[in-house]
Amino acid sequence: MSESQTTEQPHFLSSRMHSLREGFVHPPFDYETELLEAIRLGDEGKAMDTMRKINEKEGAVLASYPLRSKKNALIASCTLFTRAIIRGGVDPETAFQLSDSLILQIEKFGDVDRLRQFEYEMLVQFIAVVKREKEVMTYSHIINLSIYYIREHIFQELTLHAIASHVGVNPSYLSSRFKLETGASLTFFINERKIEESKHFLIYTNHSVSEIAFLFKFCSQSYYTQLFKKITGVTPRQFRQN
């Protein structure tokens, strides 16, 4: 047995003894499997219920301080959730970008209760990505390519001609085909996606409404506000406050 093994084993045994004395047992592995499968399928209700069951159990201690311990636990969950949505069909690069973004947010929090709340918000974001992926799979190849292009260039100027050129079809053909398959015009679909993505910035950042409007290439803050209210029923400021 190597020197590292002899030092690691006593630490494991002492940790194991402490857990037994304190009566701590990790949540059943079936719960974790159930949660990851619900995420893979995009089943938000099932995933939320399972996470609540898991959180009813006492969490593992992963650091000397409660805040660091909770952050470590959420980062571990984030890694598992990332693998689950990749198995659910999400592009790996998209999944890893989401994971990186969430881990950076986790590190910014300085309150354990806020981290507990964020765990559920994080779950919702992962499932939203899976749902968007399943939505795309119902369309034709041309429309799927168009939607993928819109997602990847959501912070840029998006025009019918640019998207049609990318997928290799006539703009008028793409416009009519898009409306036929999705039930929405291409312009409305783009605006709806931009509004949906902008919600995350309203919730999780301190950017002003005008900064967010500029980020998503809306012509003005007033137009962004008008469009946001038309699609969601509330203004960006009301959404942020709520």
C-alpha positions as CSV (number, residue, x, y, z in Angstrom):
1,M,0.0,0.0,0.0
2,S,1.4,3.4,-1.0
3,E,2.0,6.3,1.5
4,S,-0.9,8.3,-0.1
5,Q,-3.3,5.3,0.4
6,T,-2.3,4.9,4.0
7,T,-3.0,8.6,4.7
8,E,-6.3,8.7,2.7
9,Q,-7.8,5.5,4.2
10,P,-7.8,6.7,7.9
11,H,-9.4,9.9,6.8
12,F,-12.1,8.0,5.0
13,L,-12.6,5.7,8.0
14,S,-12.8,8.6,10.5
15,S,-15.3,10.4,8.2
16,R,-17.3,7.2,7.9
17,M,-17.4,6.8,11.7
18,H,-18.5,10.4,12.2
19,S,-21.4,10.0,9.7
20,L,-22.5,6.8,11.5
21,R,-22.4,8.4,14.9
22,E,-24.3,11.5,13.6
23,G,-26.9,9.2,11.9
24,F,-26.1,10.8,8.5
25,V,-26.9,8.8,5.4
26,H,-26.8,10.1,1.8
27,P,-30.1,10.3,0.0
28,P,-31.0,7.0,-1.7
29,F,-29.2,6.6,-5.1
30,D,-32.6,5.9,-6.6
31,Y,-33.6,9.5,-5.9
32,E,-30.6,10.8,-7.8
33,T,-31.3,8.4,-10.8
34,E,-34.9,9.6,-10.8
35,L,-33.9,13.2,-10.8
36,L,-31.4,12.9,-13.6
37,E,-33.9,10.9,-15.7
38,A,-36.5,13.6,-15.2
39,I,-34.0,16.3,-16.3
40,R,-33.1,14.2,-19.4
41,L,-36.8,14.0,-20.3
42,G,-37.5,17.6,-19.6
43,D,-40.1,16.7,-16.9
44,E,-40.0,19.8,-14.7
45,G,-42.7,18.7,-12.3
46,K,-41.1,15.3,-11.6
47,A,-37.7,16.8,-11.3
48,M,-38.9,19.4,-8.7
49,D,-40.7,16.8,-6.7
50,T,-37.6,14.5,-6.6
51,M,-35.3,17.4,-5.7
52,R,-37.6,18.3,-2.8
53,K,-37.4,14.7,-1.5
54,I,-33.6,14.8,-1.8
55,N,-33.4,18.1,0.1
56,E,-35.6,16.8,2.9
57,K,-32.5,14.7,3.8
58,E,-29.5,16.2,5.5
59,G,-26.9,17.2,2.9
60,A,-23.4,15.9,2.9
61,V,-20.7,18.1,4.4
62,L,-18.2,18.9,1.6
63,A,-16.2,21.7,3.3
64,S,-15.3,23.1,6.7
65,Y,-17.7,26.0,6.3
66,P,-21.5,25.7,5.5
67,L,-21.4,28.2,2.6
68,R,-18.4,26.5,0.9
69,S,-20.0,23.1,1.5
70,K,-23.3,24.2,-0.2
71,K,-21.4,25.7,-3.1
72,N,-19.5,22.5,-3.6
73,A,-22.7,20.5,-3.5
74,L,-24.4,22.8,-6.1
75,I,-21.3,22.6,-8.4
76,A,-21.4,18.8,-8.2
77,S,-25.2,18.9,-9.0
78,C,-24.5,21.2,-11.9
79,T,-22.0,18.7,-13.4
80,L,-24.5,15.9,-13.1
81,F,-27.3,18.0,-14.6
82,T,-25.0,18.9,-17.5
83,R,-24.4,15.2,-18.3
84,A,-28.2,14.6,-18.1
85,I,-29.2,17.2,-20.6
86,I,-26.5,16.0,-23.0
87,R,-28.0,12.5,-22.8
88,G,-31.3,14.2,-23.4
89,G,-30.1,15.5,-26.8
90,V,-28.7,18.9,-26.0
91,D,-25.6,20.0,-27.9
92,P,-22.6,19.4,-25.5
93,E,-21.2,22.9,-26.1
94,T,-24.5,24.5,-25.2
95,A,-24.7,22.3,-22.1
96,F,-21.2,23.2,-21.0
97,Q,-21.7,26.9,-21.6
98,L,-24.8,26.8,-19.4
99,S,-22.9,24.9,-16.7
100,D,-20.0,27.4,-16.8
101,S,-22.4,30.3,-16.4
102,L,-24.2,28.7,-13.5
103,I,-21.0,27.8,-11.6
104,L,-19.9,31.4,-11.9
105,Q,-23.2,32.5,-10.4
106,I,-22.9,30.0,-7.6
107,E,-19.5,31.4,-6.6
108,K,-20.9,34.9,-6.4
109,F,-23.5,34.1,-3.7
110,G,-22.6,34.8,-0.1
111,D,-25.7,33.3,1.6
112,V,-26.6,29.6,2.1
113,D,-30.4,30.3,1.9
114,R,-29.9,32.0,-1.4
115,L,-28.0,29.0,-2.7
116,R,-30.8,26.7,-1.6
117,Q,-33.2,28.8,-3.7
118,F,-30.8,29.0,-6.6
119,E,-30.6,25.2,-6.7
120,Y,-34.2,25.1,-7.9
121,E,-33.7,28.0,-10.3
122,M,-30.7,26.1,-11.7
123,L,-32.8,23.0,-12.2
124,V,-35.4,25.0,-14.2
125,Q,-32.8,26.5,-16.5
126,F,-31.4,23.0,-17.4
127,I,-34.9,21.7,-18.1
128,A,-35.7,24.7,-20.2
129,V,-32.8,23.9,-22.5
130,V,-34.0,20.3,-22.9
131,K,-37.5,21.5,-23.7
132,R,-36.2,23.9,-26.4
133,E,-34.3,21.0,-27.9
134,K,-37.4,18.8,-28.0
135,E,-39.3,21.6,-29.6
136,V,-36.8,21.8,-32.4
137,M,-36.9,18.1,-33.1
138,T,-40.5,18.3,-34.3
139,Y,-39.7,20.5,-37.3
140,S,-38.1,19.9,-40.7
141,H,-34.4,20.0,-41.2
142,I,-34.4,23.5,-42.8
143,I,-36.5,24.9,-39.9
144,N,-34.3,23.1,-37.3
145,L,-31.2,24.6,-38.8
146,S,-32.8,28.1,-38.8
147,I,-33.7,27.8,-35.1
148,Y,-30.2,26.6,-34.2
149,Y,-28.8,29.6,-36.1
150,I,-31.1,31.9,-34.2
151,R,-30.0,30.5,-30.8
152,E,-26.3,30.7,-31.6
153,H,-26.6,34.3,-32.8
154,I,-29.2,35.6,-30.4
155,F,-27.0,38.6,-29.4
156,Q,-26.6,39.7,-33.1
157,E,-28.7,41.3,-35.7
158,L,-30.9,38.5,-37.1
159,T,-32.5,39.0,-40.5
160,L,-34.5,36.8,-42.9
161,H,-31.8,37.1,-45.6
162,A,-29.0,36.1,-43.2
163,I,-30.8,33.0,-41.9
164,A,-31.9,32.0,-45.4
165,S,-28.4,32.3,-46.7
166,H,-27.1,30.2,-43.8
167,V,-29.5,27.3,-44.5
168,G,-29.2,27.7,-48.3
169,V,-32.8,28.5,-49.3
170,N,-34.7,31.4,-50.8
171,P,-35.8,34.0,-48.2
172,S,-39.4,34.1,-49.3
173,Y,-39.5,30.2,-49.2
174,L,-38.0,30.2,-45.7
175,S,-40.5,32.8,-44.5
176,S,-43.5,30.9,-45.7
177,R,-42.1,27.5,-44.6
178,F,-41.3,28.8,-41.1
179,K,-44.8,30.2,-40.6
180,L,-46.3,27.0,-41.9
181,E,-44.4,24.7,-39.5
182,T,-44.1,26.9,-36.4
183,G,-47.3,28.9,-36.6
184,A,-45.3,32.1,-36.1
185,S,-43.6,34.5,-38.4
186,L,-39.8,34.4,-38.4
187,T,-39.6,37.9,-37.0
188,F,-42.0,37.1,-34.1
189,F,-40.1,33.9,-33.3
190,I,-36.8,35.8,-33.2
191,N,-38.2,38.5,-30.9
192,E,-39.9,35.9,-28.7
193,R,-36.6,34.1,-28.3
194,K,-34.7,37.3,-27.5
195,I,-37.3,38.3,-24.9
196,E,-37.1,34.8,-23.3
197,E,-33.3,35.0,-23.2
198,S,-33.4,38.5,-21.8
199,K,-35.4,37.3,-18.7
200,H,-32.2,35.6,-17.4
201,F,-30.4,38.9,-17.5
202,L,-33.3,40.7,-15.7
203,I,-33.3,38.0,-12.9
204,Y,-29.6,37.2,-12.5
205,T,-27.7,40.4,-13.4
206,N,-27.8,44.1,-12.4
207,H,-27.7,45.3,-16.0
208,S,-30.2,48.1,-16.6
209,V,-33.1,47.6,-18.9
210,S,-31.5,49.9,-21.5
211,E,-28.2,47.8,-21.3
212,I,-30.2,44.6,-21.9
213,A,-32.1,46.1,-24.8
214,F,-28.8,47.1,-26.4
215,L,-27.2,43.7,-25.7
216,F,-30.0,42.0,-27.7
217,K,-29.8,44.5,-30.5
218,F,-33.2,46.1,-30.0
219,C,-33.5,49.5,-31.7
220,S,-34.4,51.2,-28.4
221,Q,-35.3,50.6,-24.8
222,S,-38.9,51.7,-25.5
223,Y,-39.3,49.1,-28.3
224,Y,-37.8,46.4,-26.1
225,T,-40.2,47.3,-23.3
226,Q,-43.2,47.4,-25.6
227,L,-42.3,44.0,-27.1
228,F,-41.6,42.5,-23.7
229,K,-45.0,43.6,-22.4
230,K,-46.8,42.4,-25.6
231,I,-45.2,38.9,-25.2
232,T,-45.2,38.5,-21.4
233,G,-48.0,40.8,-20.2
234,V,-45.7,42.9,-18.0
235,T,-42.8,45.3,-18.5
236,P,-39.2,44.3,-18.0
237,R,-39.1,46.4,-14.7
238,Q,-42.3,44.7,-13.5
239,F,-40.8,41.3,-14.4
240,R,-37.6,42.0,-12.5
241,Q,-39.5,43.3,-9.4
242,N,-41.8,40.2,-9.4
